[in-house]
Amino acid sequence: MPDWLTDLPLVDHHCHGVNGTTVDRATFEDLITESDRAAPPGTTFFDTQLGFAIRRHCAPILDLPVFADPDDYLARRAELGPAEVNARLLRASGISDYLVETGHKSDEILTPQQMGDTAAAGYGEVVRLERIAEQVAGEGDPADFVVAFADRLDSHLSAAAGVKSIAAYRCGFDIDPSRPSPDEVADAVQQWRRSTPNGTPLRLSDPVLVRHGWWAAIERAVPIQLHVGYGDPDVDLHRCNPLLLTDLLRLARGSGASFMLLHCYPFHREAGYLAHVFEHVYCDVGLAVTYTGAQSAQVIAESLELTPFGKALFSSDAFGAAELFHLGALLFRRGLARALDTWAGADWPPHEQQRIATMIATGNARRVYRLDQMATTTFGTGP
């Protein structure tokens, strides 16, 4: 990998915070899988592409030999303590700025500001539409939901860089994409509250309210992150093919909103097509890079077959374990380097390769999220 690519800063446009406590083996293994169950007896999640990548690339940062035994690795992790482990791995990643989505288990992870302080990097927040709806729906009259949701969203967006929807987990993309009326929204909120047992937290899965969140964000012309494809068992994978979003993308043309398709595997070629034909669509292969490990270079190259280079971004989707940030960045750089090396065989000039890599690594995210225009001065302060 060329030195200039090794040193190229990355904007992680979609991630979560790291865990700030010492974790045992069971908890750590839970952080390095998308399964919602422990590994079967006699097996371990260290015996995966990701597990081997941790032992190969993260162990030396913790002063261990490559391919250190998992027990030795976790013992060293505990010996150093979470603050030191997190600082070492995050700062070694070369990620200069983090856009932290705070809608998932926010009480278990560092805040965006704590992430910036730990990593010596810029930071910002992305807010989850479904989480805002769940909070608002539990507080007032269903008839007031539309106005209350708008006010809460505007309050968040006074500082946040964008929004995210987890519709892929809650209802899928094969739904009516049109904007629901205020009466439809009020009726849906009322039914949602009636059907939720007393004492049970509200969990949004109604397509009407999911669509309402989409259109509130579209109206505000902000970047809208959508989880696409690979994820935990809550996802019905066949219902989150991004091609199912085609009608929504047509309807939202000219709004000023941008759609950021996250992860996309195994639909990364379909996502690349959408980014190719729709001016307001962008995509990445974030989560897939970490979990495909040694095979991630192939996924990255495939994702760039149709995706315009001005529409591709980097993300890690890392949560909890700082190793996921470090590996997301390392494997992304290596995969991009391999693709560039292939393109060089087609006589692509070195300066053009560097220009393309810089767009994907940092320039596209800075432009679409308007990071240099944000009221806070947190961006661009990292390494």
C-alpha positions in Angstrom: 0.0 0.0 0.0 1.5 3.4 -0.9 2.5 5.7 1.9 0.2 8.5 0.7 -2.8 6.1 1.0 -1.7 4.9 4.4 -1.6 8.5 5.6 -4.8 9.6 3.9 -7.3 10.8 6.6 -10.8 9.1 6.6 -14.1 10.6 7.4 -16.2 7.8 9.0 -19.6 9.0 7.9 -21.5 6.3 9.8 -20.5 4.8 13.1 -21.5 4.4 16.7 -19.5 4.9 19.9 -17.1 2.6 21.6 -17.7 0.9 24.9 -15.9 2.6 27.8 -15.8 -0.3 30.2 -13.7 -3.5 30.6 -15.6 -6.4 28.9 -15.3 -10.1 29.5 -14.9 -12.7 26.7 -18.6 -13.3 26.2 -19.3 -9.6 25.9 -16.4 -9.0 23.5 -17.4 -11.9 21.3 -20.9 -10.4 21.2 -19.4 -7.2 19.8 -17.6 -9.0 17.0 -20.6 -10.7 15.4 -23.9 -9.7 13.9 -25.6 -12.8 15.4 -27.8 -12.3 18.4 -26.7 -15.5 20.0 -23.5 -16.8 21.5 -21.3 -19.1 19.4 -22.3 -22.8 19.7 -20.5 -24.7 22.4 -17.0 -25.6 21.3 -16.8 -22.7 18.8 -15.8 -19.1 18.9 -16.4 -15.9 16.9 -12.6 -15.5 16.9 -12.7 -18.2 14.2 -14.1 -15.8 11.6 -12.6 -13.4 9.1 -13.1 -10.6 11.6 -11.6 -12.7 14.5 -8.5 -13.4 12.5 -8.2 -9.8 11.4 -8.3 -8.7 15.1 -5.5 -11.1 16.0 -3.4 -10.1 13.0 -3.8 -6.4 12.9 -4.9 -5.2 16.4 -2.7 -7.4 18.6 0.5 -5.5 17.7 -1.1 -2.2 18.7 -1.7 -3.6 22.1 2.0 -4.8 22.3 1.2 -8.4 21.4 2.6 -10.6 18.7 0.5 -11.1 15.6 -2.0 -13.9 15.9 -1.9 -13.7 19.7 -4.1 -16.3 21.4 -7.6 -14.9 22.0 -7.3 -15.4 25.8 -3.9 -13.5 25.8 -5.4 -10.8 23.6 -8.4 -10.2 26.0 -6.1 -10.4 29.0 -3.9 -7.7 27.6 -7.0 -5.6 26.7 -8.1 -5.8 30.4 -4.6 -5.0 31.6 -4.4 -1.8 29.6 -7.9 -0.8 30.4 -10.6 0.5 28.1 -9.4 4.1 27.9 -5.9 3.1 26.7 -7.2 0.4 24.4 -9.7 2.8 22.8 -7.2 5.6 22.4 -4.6 3.4 20.8 -6.9 1.7 18.3 -8.9 4.8 17.4 -5.8 7.0 16.9 -4.0 4.3 15.0 -6.9 4.1 12.5 -6.2 7.4 10.8 -9.9 8.3 11.0 -9.9 12.1 11.2 -13.6 12.7 11.8 -16.5 10.6 13.2 -20.2 11.0 12.4 -21.7 9.1 15.4 -25.2 7.7 15.1 -26.6 7.9 18.6 -29.9 5.9 18.3 -28.6 2.5 19.3 -27.8 1.7 23.0 -26.5 5.2 23.6 -26.2 4.5 27.3 -23.6 1.8 26.7 -21.2 3.8 24.5 -19.2 7.0 24.4 -20.9 10.2 23.3 -19.8 11.9 20.0 -17.7 14.4 22.0 -16.1 11.6 24.1 -15.3 9.8 20.8 -13.7 12.9 19.5 -11.7 13.4 22.7 -10.6 9.8 22.8 -9.6 9.7 19.2 -8.2 13.2 19.0 -10.5 13.7 16.0 -13.4 15.7 14.7 -16.9 14.5 15.6 -20.5 15.1 14.9 -23.9 13.4 15.5 -26.4 11.6 13.3 -29.9 11.2 14.8 -32.2 8.3 14.3 -35.7 9.1 13.0 -37.4 6.1 14.5 -35.9 6.9 17.9 -37.2 10.5 17.8 -40.7 9.1 16.8 -40.7 6.7 19.7 -39.8 9.5 22.2 -42.4 11.9 20.8 -45.2 9.3 20.5 -44.9 8.5 24.2 -45.2 12.1 25.4 -48.4 13.7 24.0 -51.7 13.5 22.2 -51.5 11.5 18.9 -53.1 14.5 17.1 -50.1 16.6 18.1 -47.5 14.1 16.8 -46.8 15.8 13.4 -46.0 19.2 15.0 -44.1 17.7 18.0 -42.0 15.4 15.7 -41.1 18.4 13.5 -40.1 20.5 16.5 -38.0 17.7 18.0 -36.3 16.9 14.6 -35.5 20.6 14.0 -34.0 20.8 17.5 -31.7 17.9 16.8 -30.8 19.2 13.3 -29.6 22.5 14.8 -26.4 20.6 15.6 -26.6 17.2 13.9 -25.1 16.5 10.5 -27.9 14.3 9.3 -30.4 11.6 10.1 -30.7 7.8 9.8 -33.6 5.4 9.3 -33.6 1.7 10.3 -36.6 0.9 8.2 -34.8 -2.1 6.9 -35.0 -3.6 10.4 -38.5 -2.5 11.2 -40.7 -2.9 8.1 -38.4 -3.3 5.0 -38.4 -1.2 1.9 -41.3 -2.8 0.1 -43.8 -0.2 1.3 -45.8 2.7 -0.2 -43.1 5.4 -0.5 -45.6 8.4 -0.7 -45.9 10.9 2.1 -48.7 10.1 4.5 -51.3 12.7 5.5 -51.4 14.2 9.0 -54.7 12.3 9.7 -53.0 9.0 8.7 -50.1 9.8 11.0 -52.3 10.6 13.9 -54.3 7.4 13.4 -51.2 5.3 13.2 -49.8 6.9 16.4 -53.1 6.2 18.2 -53.1 2.6 17.1 -49.5 2.1 18.0 -50.0 3.3 21.5 -53.2 1.2 22.0 -51.4 -1.9 20.8 -48.4 -1.5 23.0 -48.8 -3.1 26.5 -48.5 -0.8 29.5 -44.9 -0.6 30.7 -43.5 -1.8 27.3 -41.3 0.7 25.5 -42.7 1.9 22.2 -40.9 0.3 19.2 -41.7 1.8 15.8 -42.5 -0.6 13.0 -45.5 1.0 11.3 -44.7 1.9 7.7 -46.9 5.0 7.9 -44.8 6.5 10.6 -41.5 5.3 9.0 -42.6 7.1 5.8 -43.5 10.2 7.8 -40.0 10.3 9.2 -38.5 9.9 5.7 -40.5 12.8 4.4 -39.9 15.1 7.3 -36.1 14.6 6.6 -36.6 15.0 2.8 -38.5 18.3 3.5 -35.5 19.5 5.4 -33.0 18.7 2.6 -30.6 16.8 4.9 -28.5 13.7 4.3 -30.6 10.6 5.1 -28.7 7.4 6.0 -30.5 4.2 5.3 -29.3 0.8 6.6 -29.2 -1.5 3.5 -28.5 -5.2 3.4 -26.3 -7.1 5.9 -27.2 -6.8 9.5 -28.4 -8.8 12.5 -31.2 -11.4 12.5 -33.9 -8.6 12.8 -33.3 -7.9 9.1 -35.4 -9.7 6.5 -32.7 -9.5 3.9 -34.9 -9.9 0.9 -37.0 -6.9 2.0 -34.0 -4.5 2.2 -32.7 -4.7 -1.3 -32.1 -1.0 -2.2 -33.8 -1.4 -5.6 -37.1 -1.4 -3.6 -36.3 2.3 -2.8 -36.5 3.3 -6.5 -39.9 4.9 -6.3 -39.0 6.8 -3.1 -35.8 8.1 -4.8 -37.8 9.2 -7.8 -40.3 11.1 -5.6 -37.5 12.8 -3.7 -35.6 14.2 -6.7 -35.1 17.9 -6.6 -35.8 18.1 -2.8 -32.2 18.8 -1.9 -32.1 15.7 0.4 -29.3 13.1 -0.2 -29.7 9.4 0.4 -26.8 7.6 1.9 -27.1 3.9 1.4 -25.1 2.2 4.2 -23.2 -1.2 3.9 -25.3 -2.6 1.1 -23.7 -6.1 1.0 -24.8 -8.3 -0.7 -26.6 -5.6 -2.7 -23.5 -3.4 -3.2 -23.8 -3.6 -7.0 -27.5 -2.7 -6.9 -26.6 0.3 -4.6 -23.9 1.3 -7.1 -26.5 1.3 -9.9 -28.8 3.6 -7.9 -25.9 6.0 -7.1 -25.1 5.9 -10.8 -28.5 6.9 -12.1 -29.8 9.1 -9.2 -28.0 12.4 -8.6 -28.9 12.4 -4.9 -27.8 8.8 -4.0 -24.5 7.9 -2.4 -23.3 4.5 -1.0 -20.6 2.7 1.0 -19.8 -0.9 1.9 -19.0 -0.1 5.5 -20.1 -3.0 7.7 -19.2 -5.5 5.0 -15.6 -4.5 4.9 -14.9 -5.4 8.5 -16.8 -8.7 8.4 -15.4 -10.0 5.1 -11.9 -9.4 6.3 -9.4 -10.8 3.8 -12.1 -10.9 1.2 -13.0 -7.2 1.7 -10.8 -6.0 -1.2 -13.1 -7.8 -3.6 -16.2 -6.3 -2.1 -14.8 -2.8 -2.4 -13.8 -3.3 -6.0 -17.2 -4.6 -6.9 -18.9 -1.7 -5.2 -16.9 0.7 -7.4 -17.9 -0.9 -10.7 -20.8 1.5 -11.3 -20.7 3.9 -8.4 -19.4 7.3 -9.5 -16.3 8.1 -7.5 -17.9 11.3 -6.3 -20.7 9.2 -4.8 -18.7 6.5 -2.8 -17.9 7.0 0.9 -16.1 5.3 3.8 -17.8 4.1 6.9 -17.1 1.5 9.6 -20.5 1.1 11.3 -18.4 0.2 14.3 -20.1 -0.2 17.6 -18.7 -1.0 21.0 -15.2 -2.5 20.2 -12.5 0.0 19.0 -11.1 -2.9 17.0 -13.9 -2.5 14.5 -13.0 1.1 13.8 -9.3 0.3 13.3 -10.0 -2.7 11.1 -12.7 -0.9 9.1 -10.1 1.8 8.2 -7.2 -0.5 7.6 -9.1 -3.0 5.4 -10.8 -0.2 3.5 -7.4 1.4 2.7 -6.0 -2.0 1.6 -9.0 -2.8 -0.5 -8.9 0.6 -2.2 -5.2 0.2 -2.8 -5.7 -3.1 -4.5 -8.4 -1.6 -6.8 -6.2 1.3 -7.6 -3.3 -1.0 -8.4 -5.6 -2.9 -10.8 -6.7 0.4 -12.4 -3.1 1.5 -12.7 -2.6 -1.5 -15.1 -5.1 0.3 -17.4 -2.8 3.3 -17.4 -4.6 5.4 -14.8 -2.2 8.2 -13.8 -1.0 8.2 -10.2 -2.3 11.7 -9.6 -5.7 10.7 -10.7 -5.6 7.6 -8.4 -4.8 9.9 -5.5 -7.6 12.3 -6.5 -10.1 9.5 -6.6 -9.0 8.0 -3.3 -9.2 11.4 -1.6 -12.7 11.9 -2.8 -13.8 8.6 -1.4 -11.9 8.8 1.8 -12.9 12.3 2.9 -14.0 14.8 0.2 -17.4 13.3 -0.6 -18.4 13.1 3.0 -17.2 16.6 3.8 -19.2 17.9 0.8 -22.5 16.1 1.2 -22.7 16.6 5.0 -21.4 20.2 4.7 -19.0 19.5 7.4 -16.9 22.6 6.8 -20.1 24.7 7.2 -21.4 23.3 10.4 -21.8 25.8 13.3 -19.6 23.7 15.5 -15.9 23.8 14.9 -15.3 20.1 15.7 -14.5 19.0 12.1 -11.1 19.0 10.6 -9.4 18.9 14.0 -8.2 15.4 13.8 -4.9 13.9 12.6 
